[in-house]
Each structure stands twice: as structure tokens, then as C-alpha cells.
Amino acid sequence: MLITALQKKNSKVIVFFDDNSFCTLDYRVALNYGLRTNDFISEEKKEQLITESIFLSTRDSAFRSLSRRPHSVSELRTKLIRKGWKKEIIQRVLEDLIDKNFLDDEKFAIAFIEERSKKKVGINKIKAELMKRGIDKKISDSLLVNLDPDSSFENAQTLARKKNRLLQERGFDNRKIRTKLYSFLLSRGFESEFILRVINEITPEND
């Protein structure tokens, strides 16, 4: 079929053919292939250009998400699916981003663990959050094993002391405070071993 006209519209190019049909392409595709009026292209070539345009649009969408915050591979896949992009194109985009080091689950997990640790989140909650984000268990386990237990204990202490003061101000007795502190630290993802040590240090049972 012959191209009878090319009409640029924002970042797209509408290509009109002599059979009264048309297609919309990404302007980069039209530019890269040097499309011009009176060029002949086959139906197969037309479909290839359309697929390439969808690929670029999907990748642009992925980059917009990555510019806002880091994503795991699984998170980005889910987000692109929700936006309505084709699954087979999404897979191509993800492979391209991984190949170009824009996506890396291990680097994502390292940064995520560091950020959540600074916010005094315990190892169990971090592990659950990484799983929710689709990080492979082998990756999360290999990284979480390097978390400093002393730092985790100090985080639990800091949170417990602050919570303890609030509970005392509200007039709870020692037994109730210990129970509430345990539930609070457990919800923050700390391990039972740390929780009991912290509680016994801050509110000894014989007080």
C-alpha cells in the first residue's frame, strides 16, 4: 500500500494509505524509518511499525513510573498491566530495561532495606514488604542476613521507649504496658527475641 499523507499530531504521526486506511505511529518510528509520501509498505511492515510504536509508548510509561520512584520488576509489570499495555510488549520493555540496568531487583532490594531500616522497621516486616513487591526470596534472604542485629535492637529500643512514655501518660499499668509494647513492636516487624529483650529492659516484670 502507498502512503498518501503524513500528519504530525503532538508526539504521534498519522499515516494515511491509498486504500483509505490509516494508522497512528510514534513520531520516532516514522523518523527512524524515514517514512515519506508515496512510499510503499507492506501490511507486514505496517504491523511491525505499529508494534514498535506501542513498544516505545510502553517504555515511555515505564520510565515515567521509574522517574517517580524505584520499582521492582514485578511492581513495574503490574503497573503497566493496569495501565492497559499489552503483556507481550510489557515483557519486551522489562527485558530491555533490565538489559540497560534501569531495572535491577537486587539493587532495588538493597535500597529498600536501607530506607526501611532507617525508618525503624523490623526485619520480619521488611521481608514481607519485599515479598509483596515480588523480590525473589533468595535475594531478600541473602541481603537481610547482613542487617546489623545491634542496630535493629536499638531501633526497637527507641520505638519502645517512646511508646512506653505515651502509655504511662495514659495511665496503663505495667502489665498492660508490656502487652501493648509487645503488640506494637510485633506490628513493626521486629523479632520476638528482640521484643522480649527490649520490654524486659524498659519495663521489668517485677516492677
VENLINZI-V128412 format. One record per helix or strand. SS is the DSSP state (h for helix, s for strand). FROM is the first residue (numbers start at 1). TO is the last residue. Records with the same first field share a line. If there is no record, write none. Layout:
SS=FROM-TO + FROM-TO
This chain:
s=2-9 + 12-17 + 22-26 + 40-40
h=27-32 + 43-68 + 73-82 + 87-99 + 105-118 + 123-132 + 137-144 + 149-169 + 174-187 + 192-202
